[in-house]
């Protein structure tokens, strides 16, 4: 192994933990996330991360694409 491949942590391939930050959520939001996570067998923190990542991905979506996506989703639900 070369020197620049050594991360000096003693663990090969270890991924560092993401930084932890406390975020205050309104009680209503927290209850909603907890209820959804419980119904789907997941955990609240992972659900919040998923929702925020989805929002980030779609934040730059053009309006026309957003409307088309929402209409397709709603038509699929309606059967």
QUIZI-V563373 format. One record per run of one state. SS is the DSSP state (helix for helix, strand for strand, loop for the rest). FROM is the first residue (numbers start at 1). TO is the last residue. If there is no record, write none. Layout:
BEGIN
SS&FROM&TO ; SS&FROM&TO
END
This chain:
BEGIN
loop&1&2 ; helix&3&5 ; loop&6&26 ; helix&27&40 ; loop&41&43 ; helix&44&58 ; loop&59&62 ; helix&63&78 ; loop&79&79
END
